[in-house]
Amino acid sequence: MHVGVDSFVSRVTDPGTGHVVGPAERMAHLLEEIELADRSGLYSFGIGEHHREEYYDSAPPVILAAAAARTSRIRLGSAVAVLSANDPVRVFQQFATLDLISGGRIDLVVGRGSFTESFPLFGLDLHDYDSLFAEKLDLLLKIRETPHVTWSGQHRPALTGQGIYPRPLQDPLPIWVGVGGTPESFVRAGLLGLPLMVAIIGGEPRRFAPLVDLYRRAGAEAGHSPETLKVGLHVFGYVGESRQQAADTIYPGWHEMFTSVSRERGFPPPNRAQFDATSGPDGAFFLGSPDEIVTKLGRVADQLGGVHRIALQMTNPRLAHDDLLRGIELLGAEVAPHVVDV
């Protein structure tokens, strides 16, 4: 199992000083985090895409280009690129260019996104949520296959053999499908033979086992080899010196983040008991000491029939920069080396 970090580049208020970290300072901190992840031996660093005031990740390719120039070995990618709200031609061009800059270290993870702001922002109809993604994924895969594409669809002007450049260093450019919890999404990824990135935000990771099995069965029935049907996980998490220290460090930001989301979606506000439950041995939040994280990673990999890679989304609005750096350092030095063969 390969271990990495994902970031949504959230706006941060330092919990010790009350200092609100501005966008420029936050970007400087982010690049420092990615450089440390590279030096610490972590496998990957992914940047999300959001179009909200509390996040600074609306232009992931720009951030990834800066990161590619400052790193040498870590894989870099999207977590996820909201393909439904993007032009597949531009997405391919941007990530192919990133692949050239990085020397072949780019993974493109595409999905529909868990927030909906991008739809009105780019003049799209939310009722087309699924058809936009399906059509644009079809076009993206055709562009990956050949530089000259003849294609027509409902949501974008047709292509009549135009050339799409540059071509990436990796052939083919790795394209993963990011999914939540709908069976149709798992089946689609399996039928296409694309690697799967599962976002586990709540509940218990083991509840995804039937869906992962559905993905593998769909892929096998479509004639894809087991080696191509890779499974990755995107999870919330944090590694601390001890479980108590990790929980106390993360809880204020977790509470702020999920209070905001709950208010928007009409859910009851979260509390410490819910936090403790979701960060327990069987919960969705991977939190604790290095030994506890290693144990949990092994257990979840067994429950899901094998996991190729996992990325911890460790940023939150009340996590001090130094604490995040320490979490990355512990993940690279004391977790990743012990799960390579899991």
Backbone torsions as a table, in degrees:
resi	resn	phi	psi	omega
1	MET	NA	132.7	176.3
2	HIS	-95.5	142.5	-175.4
3	VAL	-120.3	135.8	178.9
4	GLY	-146.6	-168.2	-177.9
5	VAL	-129.7	141.7	168.2
6	ASP	-116.7	151.0	178.9
7	SER	-136.9	138.4	172.0
8	PHE	-98.7	3.4	177.5
9	VAL	50.7	54.7	-177.4
10	SER	-72.4	150.9	171.0
11	ARG	-64.3	137.8	-172.2
12	VAL	-125.2	136.7	166.9
13	THR	-109.7	120.1	-178.4
14	ASP	-61.3	123.1	-175.1
15	PRO	-68.7	-22.3	-178.9
16	GLY	-84.9	-37.0	-173.7
17	THR	-109.3	-18.1	-174.4
18	GLY	79.7	2.9	179.7
19	HIS	-68.5	126.7	175.8
20	VAL	-86.4	116.7	-177.4
21	VAL	-74.7	119.8	-179.1
22	GLY	-73.7	168.1	-176.0
23	PRO	-58.6	-43.0	-178.3
24	ALA	-65.4	-44.1	178.8
25	GLU	-65.7	-38.2	179.1
26	ARG	-63.7	-39.9	177.6
27	MET	-65.2	-39.4	177.0
28	ALA	-62.6	-42.5	176.9
29	HIS	-61.7	-42.8	-179.1
30	LEU	-59.8	-45.7	-179.8
31	LEU	-65.3	-34.0	174.6
32	GLU	-64.4	-39.5	178.0
33	GLU	-63.4	-42.5	-179.4
34	ILE	-67.3	-41.4	177.7
35	GLU	-60.7	-41.3	178.6
36	LEU	-65.7	-41.5	177.8
37	ALA	-59.5	-38.6	177.8
38	ASP	-64.4	-48.6	-179.7
39	ARG	-66.1	-30.3	-176.1
40	SER	-80.5	-3.6	176.8
41	GLY	87.9	10.8	178.1
42	LEU	-69.1	153.1	-171.8
43	TYR	-79.2	-36.5	-171.8
44	SER	-151.6	159.2	171.3
45	PHE	-140.5	122.3	-177.7
46	GLY	-114.8	147.7	178.5
47	ILE	-115.8	128.0	178.9
48	GLY	-75.8	-177.8	175.2
49	GLU	-136.8	117.8	177.6
50	HIS	-138.4	156.2	-179.9
51	HIS	-127.9	58.0	-175.5
52	ARG	-133.2	156.2	-175.5
53	GLU	-61.2	-34.5	-173.6
54	GLU	-84.3	1.6	178.1
55	TYR	-126.1	147.7	-179.6
56	TYR	-113.5	28.6	-174.5
57	ASP	-113.8	37.5	-179.0
58	SER	-75.0	-14.8	-178.8
59	ALA	-129.7	68.4	-175.9
60	PRO	-55.3	-40.4	-178.7
61	PRO	-60.0	-32.3	178.6
62	VAL	-66.8	-45.2	178.2
63	ILE	-62.4	-44.7	-178.0
64	LEU	-65.1	-32.7	177.3
65	ALA	-65.3	-43.3	177.0
66	ALA	-62.8	-40.7	179.3
67	ALA	-66.3	-39.0	-179.5
68	ALA	-61.6	-35.8	-178.7
69	ALA	-74.3	-16.1	-175.8
70	ARG	-107.6	-0.5	-177.2
71	THR	-126.9	168.3	-175.9
72	SER	-128.9	-25.2	-173.5
73	ARG	-132.1	-27.0	-174.6
74	ILE	-68.1	141.7	174.5
75	ARG	-77.8	142.4	-176.9
76	LEU	-123.0	147.0	-178.5
77	GLY	-169.6	-176.4	179.1
78	SER	-90.9	154.3	-176.3
79	ALA	-150.6	60.6	-1.5
80	VAL	-115.6	167.7	167.9
81	ALA	-81.0	126.7	-177.1
82	VAL	-80.4	87.3	-173.4
83	LEU	-63.8	-33.2	-178.9
84	SER	-56.7	-31.5	-175.7
85	ALA	-104.0	12.4	-178.1
86	ASN	-123.4	161.2	172.6
87	ASP	-87.3	121.1	-178.7
88	PRO	-56.8	-31.0	178.0
89	VAL	-63.0	-48.1	-179.5
90	ARG	-68.5	-38.3	177.7
91	VAL	-59.1	-47.2	-179.3
92	PHE	-63.3	-44.7	-179.6
93	GLN	-60.9	-42.9	-179.1
94	GLN	-64.3	-45.8	-176.1
95	PHE	-79.0	-26.0	171.6
96	ALA	-66.4	-41.2	177.4
97	THR	-64.1	-42.9	175.8
98	LEU	-58.8	-40.2	-180.0
99	ASP	-62.4	-38.6	177.7
100	LEU	-67.8	-43.1	179.7
101	ILE	-62.6	-40.1	-174.5
102	SER	-84.6	-7.8	-176.3
103	GLY	75.7	33.2	176.2
104	GLY	84.9	40.7	-177.6
105	ARG	-119.2	25.4	-172.0
106	ILE	-107.8	138.0	169.6
107	ASP	-121.2	131.4	177.6
108	LEU	-104.3	109.3	176.8
109	VAL	-103.4	119.5	-176.8
110	VAL	-114.1	148.1	179.4
111	GLY	-160.8	-172.7	-178.7
112	ARG	-97.9	-14.1	178.8
113	GLY	83.9	150.6	-178.8
114	SER	-96.1	-10.4	174.3
115	PHE	-111.3	161.9	-173.0
116	THR	-114.2	5.0	-175.4
117	GLU	-59.8	-29.8	-175.9
118	SER	-67.2	-24.2	-176.8
119	PHE	-67.9	-57.8	176.6
120	PRO	-65.8	-31.1	-178.7
121	LEU	-60.1	-37.8	-178.0
122	PHE	-106.5	18.7	174.0
123	GLY	71.6	33.0	-177.8
124	LEU	-108.5	155.3	-179.4
125	ASP	-95.4	122.8	-178.7
126	LEU	-61.4	-23.5	177.5
127	HIS	-65.6	-18.7	178.9
128	ASP	-93.3	17.6	-173.4
129	TYR	-46.3	-51.1	-175.8
130	ASP	-82.6	-42.1	-176.7
131	SER	-66.3	-33.7	175.8
132	LEU	-60.0	-47.3	-177.4
133	PHE	-66.2	-46.8	-177.7
134	ALA	-60.0	-44.7	-178.5
135	GLU	-67.4	-43.4	-177.2
136	LYS	-71.4	-32.1	174.9
137	LEU	-65.9	-41.2	177.0
138	ASP	-57.5	-46.0	179.4
139	LEU	-66.2	-42.9	-179.8
140	LEU	-58.3	-42.4	-179.8
141	LEU	-68.2	-34.2	176.5
142	LYS	-67.7	-39.0	177.1
143	ILE	-64.3	-40.1	178.1
144	ARG	-62.0	-34.1	-175.6
145	GLU	-73.4	-36.9	-175.4
146	THR	-151.8	145.6	-179.8
147	PRO	-73.5	-20.5	-179.6
148	HIS	-110.6	113.6	-170.4
149	VAL	-117.4	131.4	169.1
150	THR	-112.2	119.0	-169.7
151	TRP	-159.1	147.5	171.9
152	SER	-142.8	150.6	-179.2
153	GLY	-155.1	-170.7	-175.0
154	GLN	-89.1	-32.0	-167.7
155	HIS	-106.1	-0.9	-177.6
156	ARG	-146.8	147.2	175.5
157	PRO	-57.1	149.7	-176.3
158	ALA	-68.2	156.1	170.0
159	LEU	-108.4	137.4	-175.1
160	THR	-124.0	43.8	176.8
161	GLY	97.9	8.2	178.2
162	GLN	-61.0	151.1	176.9
163	GLY	-84.8	138.3	-179.5
164	ILE	-118.9	114.2	-173.6
165	TYR	-134.6	160.9	1.3
166	PRO	-80.1	169.3	173.4
167	ARG	-94.0	144.6	-176.0
168	PRO	-73.3	164.6	175.1
169	LEU	-69.8	-42.5	176.9
170	GLN	-75.6	134.8	179.7
171	ASP	-131.3	102.6	6.3
172	PRO	-88.5	160.9	171.8
173	LEU	-62.8	127.1	179.7
174	PRO	-63.8	122.5	176.8
175	ILE	-121.1	119.2	177.8
176	TRP	-105.9	153.5	174.1
177	VAL	-105.8	120.8	176.1
178	GLY	-86.9	129.9	-175.5
179	VAL	-131.1	158.7	174.9
180	GLY	-103.1	-100.9	-175.8
181	GLY	-133.5	13.9	-178.4
182	THR	-90.3	130.4	-179.8
183	PRO	-56.5	-35.6	-178.3
184	GLU	-60.3	-36.5	179.6
185	SER	-67.3	-39.8	178.3
186	PHE	-65.8	-43.2	179.9
187	VAL	-64.0	-43.8	-179.2
188	ARG	-58.6	-46.4	179.5
189	ALA	-62.0	-40.4	179.1
190	GLY	-65.0	-44.8	-179.1
191	LEU	-62.7	-34.0	179.2
192	LEU	-81.8	-11.7	-178.7
193	GLY	70.5	28.9	-179.0
194	LEU	-98.6	144.7	175.2
195	PRO	-62.5	151.7	-169.1
196	LEU	-115.0	129.6	173.5
197	MET	-114.3	112.7	-174.3
198	VAL	-97.4	121.5	175.9
199	ALA	-87.4	111.9	178.9
200	ILE	-104.2	102.9	-174.6
201	ILE	-102.5	-31.3	-179.3
202	GLY	-148.6	176.1	-179.9
203	GLY	76.1	-156.5	179.5
204	GLU	-111.4	133.9	-179.7
205	PRO	-53.6	-34.2	-176.4
206	ARG	-65.6	-18.8	179.1
207	ARG	-69.8	-13.5	177.6
208	PHE	-84.1	-6.7	-177.5
209	ALA	-56.6	-46.7	178.3
210	PRO	-61.7	-33.8	179.5
211	LEU	-72.3	-39.5	176.2
212	VAL	-65.0	-39.3	176.1
213	ASP	-63.4	-39.7	176.9
214	LEU	-60.3	-43.5	176.7
215	TYR	-58.4	-47.7	-177.8
216	ARG	-67.1	-39.0	179.0
217	ARG	-66.9	-41.0	177.9
218	ALA	-62.7	-41.4	178.5
219	GLY	-64.9	-42.4	179.5
220	ALA	-64.7	-42.2	179.7
221	GLU	-66.1	-25.9	177.1
222	ALA	-85.4	-0.5	175.5
223	GLY	91.5	14.2	-179.9
224	HIS	-88.6	142.4	-178.6
225	SER	-74.0	151.1	179.1
226	PRO	-57.0	-30.2	-178.4
227	GLU	-65.0	-26.7	-179.6
228	THR	-84.9	-16.6	-174.5
229	LEU	-92.8	66.2	-177.9
230	LYS	-79.5	147.2	178.6
231	VAL	-119.7	126.4	173.8
232	GLY	-119.6	159.4	179.6
233	LEU	-125.9	136.4	169.6
234	HIS	-111.7	119.6	-175.3
235	VAL	-136.0	155.4	168.3
236	PHE	-77.1	142.7	179.3
237	GLY	-174.2	170.7	176.5
238	TYR	-163.7	139.1	178.6
239	VAL	-108.7	125.7	178.0
240	GLY	-123.0	-178.9	178.7
241	GLU	-67.0	-32.6	177.5
242	SER	-147.0	167.4	179.1
243	ARG	-62.6	-43.9	-178.2
244	GLN	-63.8	-43.5	179.5
245	GLN	-64.3	-40.7	179.0
246	ALA	-63.5	-44.5	-178.4
247	ALA	-64.8	-45.3	-178.9
248	ASP	-64.9	-32.3	-179.6
249	THR	-71.9	-39.5	-172.2
250	ILE	-89.7	-30.2	-169.9
251	TYR	-56.0	-45.8	-177.7
252	PRO	-56.4	-42.5	179.5
253	GLY	-72.2	-36.7	176.4
254	TRP	-60.3	-44.3	-178.4
255	HIS	-64.6	-42.6	179.4
256	GLU	-64.0	-44.7	-176.8
257	MET	-64.1	-48.9	-175.8
258	PHE	-79.1	-21.1	171.7
259	THR	-65.0	-42.9	179.1
260	SER	-63.7	-46.6	-179.5
261	VAL	-64.9	-41.7	180.0
262	SER	-62.9	-39.2	178.9
263	ARG	-63.4	-43.2	-179.9
264	GLU	-64.0	-36.6	-171.9
265	ARG	-102.0	6.9	174.9
266	GLY	76.3	25.6	178.6
267	PHE	-96.6	158.1	173.6
268	PRO	-63.9	149.5	179.2
269	PRO	-64.2	145.8	-179.0
270	PRO	-75.6	163.2	177.9
271	ASN	-140.1	176.8	-175.3
272	ARG	-65.2	-34.1	179.0
273	ALA	-62.8	-40.7	177.3
274	GLN	-65.5	-40.7	177.9
275	PHE	-59.9	-46.2	-179.4
276	ASP	-63.6	-36.1	179.5
277	ALA	-69.5	-44.6	-176.5
278	THR	-73.5	-19.0	178.2
279	SER	-102.0	10.6	177.3
280	GLY	-76.2	-176.3	-174.6
281	PRO	-56.8	-32.1	-178.4
282	ASP	-108.7	7.0	-176.8
283	GLY	-84.1	173.5	-176.2
284	ALA	-78.2	-20.2	-175.9
285	PHE	-92.1	120.0	-177.7
286	PHE	-90.1	92.7	-173.6
287	LEU	-132.4	137.9	175.9
288	GLY	152.0	-164.4	176.5
289	SER	-74.7	166.2	177.5
290	PRO	-54.7	-44.0	-179.4
291	ASP	-62.3	-39.5	179.2
292	GLU	-66.5	-38.3	179.0
293	ILE	-67.5	-42.3	177.7
294	VAL	-58.6	-46.6	-179.9
295	THR	-61.7	-43.8	-178.4
296	LYS	-67.1	-40.2	178.5
297	LEU	-60.3	-42.9	178.7
298	GLY	-64.4	-41.6	-179.6
299	ARG	-65.1	-44.5	-179.0
300	VAL	-67.0	-38.4	177.1
301	ALA	-60.3	-40.8	177.0
302	ASP	-65.0	-42.2	-178.2
303	GLN	-63.2	-31.6	-176.1
304	LEU	-99.7	7.3	177.5
305	GLY	73.3	25.6	179.4
306	GLY	110.0	136.0	178.7
307	VAL	-132.3	129.1	-178.2
308	HIS	-78.7	-38.9	-177.7
309	ARG	-154.9	156.1	177.1
310	ILE	-143.0	139.9	178.6
311	ALA	-125.0	130.2	178.3
312	LEU	-94.2	124.3	173.9
313	GLN	-88.1	102.0	-170.9
314	MET	-102.9	-9.8	-177.8
315	THR	-78.9	145.0	171.2
316	ASN	-155.3	167.5	-168.3
317	PRO	-72.5	-3.5	178.6
318	ARG	-128.6	26.3	-179.8
319	LEU	-103.0	117.2	-179.9
320	ALA	-63.8	147.7	-178.3
321	HIS	-57.4	-43.4	-179.9
322	ASP	-63.7	-36.2	178.0
323	ASP	-68.3	-37.9	177.5
324	LEU	-66.7	-41.4	177.2
325	LEU	-60.3	-41.1	179.5
326	ARG	-65.7	-38.8	177.1
327	GLY	-62.2	-41.6	177.9
328	ILE	-64.5	-42.4	-179.8
329	GLU	-61.7	-44.2	179.2
330	LEU	-66.6	-39.3	179.3
331	LEU	-62.1	-41.4	-179.1
332	GLY	-74.9	-39.7	-173.3
333	ALA	-87.4	-34.3	-169.7
334	GLU	-119.9	-4.0	176.9
335	VAL	-113.7	-58.8	-173.5
336	ALA	-53.1	-44.2	-178.1
337	PRO	-63.4	-20.1	-174.4
338	HIS	-96.8	-1.2	-179.5
339	VAL	-122.8	10.7	-178.9
340	VAL	-57.9	-39.7	-175.9
341	ASP	-97.3	7.4	179.8
342	VAL	-69.4	NA	NA
